[in-house]
Structures are given as structure tokens and as C-alpha cells.
């Protein structure tokens, strides 16, 4: 830099004071340096000024302890993105005071979890999970507001802004169920692999949250509220059963499931001649109804079979007369 070579080790960086000023969104350089002094007082970093105070060399404390350090020098090819940071220190920094938008984004990214069998919904994409030992990533705007020292309204506006900028995919559920946050472009930035598409209906089923059936739906008009452009009421057969869930509601749920399977790449669910036969495996026993869903191809191709468990929701908690909740969807051949 400026015709002078500087040697840096693992956990060390060098940049200009102007760079810091830009990164920290500071109007003056002394404001950027005051942030470094604060971090040094908190024992997060050590730093020094070089080149007539135009350059800054800083080192993250305990970097070798929290990161794998090579025994030889190797240039990092990743010039954009995030480096790993200790979760405990993130909690300390977040708890210092009111969070900025940049603080919030860093907090979301550092707490992203992908394809972890212990975290619900993480197999569908990188999901924000604050590691509360529940395995459930559902959170509320109130909880996020307490975490970031922001009001509930500010959290709502901020997450909506991040979603509009396509930084996140926010999936909010009705009632007191809460919301889940997925990070867009996380996989390509962190691991240089293709990002995945987030399907909100699929997430609702995996999170075992309600599917709301429109009020006063009947067998005659169920086709008019179909959620799929390809699956019609005439394609669905619900065999006679003593289930406490009406046939018209079950057809609506089958349309939802077919739309989900179509988005997952099952070609038969995009064909207008495919037949869907729903047969009960167990009668209504207060909580669960179990069905077999057979998807039959009219051209003799391989059929699909799924097991679907449905439970009626708490009508007193919703302003709709019928709520069906998919508690399991097990695929077959």
C-alpha cells in the first residue's frame, strides 16, 4: 500500500482510515477511529496507525482460538462476504445498545443455520435461528425488538425493507405463531454454491402451521377457490369416511399439497389429467385424521403415494370456521 509492503498474519487486516469511515458510515475520520478505540477497550481488537496515520492495522483478539489457522500463508480469495465470528461476542455487541440496520443484517447472517437436522425448516434454506435450544426458529417482532432495542413497529418496517431489497424472505404466520426469516444469497456468498428457492407453502407445512380454509366453502364452489391453476375439483376423489373434516375442506387441502409437490418438481402435479385419491387410514380421534393420498398418472407412469395427517385447529382462536393443520406429509413411491 502506497509502495510499502506490510505483512499481516491470521486475524489481522490493514486498510485506510477512509475505508473505515466508509464502512462505519461515519462523516468524519475521528468518528471511525473512536469506534476502533471502543472495540479495543472492550478487548475485541487491537489496532495501530501507520503511514502518517493514514493507514490502520487491526487484529481481532483470540482469532486463532475461534478460527482455524493455517501454518502457512495463503491469500484469501474471498474479497466479499462474512468471516466467522464468535457467537458469544455477537450477543455482547448486540446487547450494547440500539442496533443500526447494518447491525441487524450482521446479526441475521451470523445466526443463519442451513440443513441442520436439529433446526426445524433449515433443510429448506438458510434460516435465522437464535440458538435457544428449542430447535424452533419461529420468532416474533416483540422478541426481535427486545434483542435489537427497537420498537415492534421499527422491526416490522426494517424487515419489510430488507425483504423489498431481497436480502431476506420473511414468512409470517397468523395469530401468535410468529415468523421465520430466511436469508437470500447466503449460500452463494458463504459457500460459493447455488442458492435455493424458498416456497412459503412448503415452509408452512414443515413448520406444522395451519392451512386456512375459506369461510363457508361448499363442494359446489370449492373449485372456484382452488389454490392451483392446474388441479381442479373434478380431479380429486375423497373416499367415504367418518372424518370430522368435511370432504370440501379436504379437497382444498389436496390442492395445496399438489401445488407444493408441483413446486418440488413432481411432474404429475402439473398435469390436468392427473387423479388424486384420498383415502382414510384412521377415523377422527379427537386430534388427528390420517389419510393416504394416491397421485395417479393417466399415461401409466409411476404413481406417487403420500401419507397425510390432518388435525382441526382451535376455532375459538381464529375468525374462520375451519382450520386444518398438516402435521405430517410422508412421501412414498
Secondary structure, DSSP 4 states (H G I P E B T S, - for coil): -TT------TTEEEEEHHHHHHHTT-SSHHHHHHHHHHHHHTTSEEEEEETTTTEEEEEETTHHHHS---SS-------SS-----HHHHHHHHTTS---HHHHHHHHHHTEE-S-TTSTTTTSS-EE----SS----B-HHHHHHHHT--HHHHHHHHHHHHHTTSEEEEEETTTTEEEEEETTHHHHHHSS------HHHHHHHTT-EEEPPTT--TTTGGGG-S-SS--GGGEEE-----SS-HHHHHHHHHHHHHHHHHTT-GGGG-TT-EEEEEESS--BTTBEEEEEEEE-TTSPPPEEEEEEEEE--GGGSSSS-EEEEEEEEE--
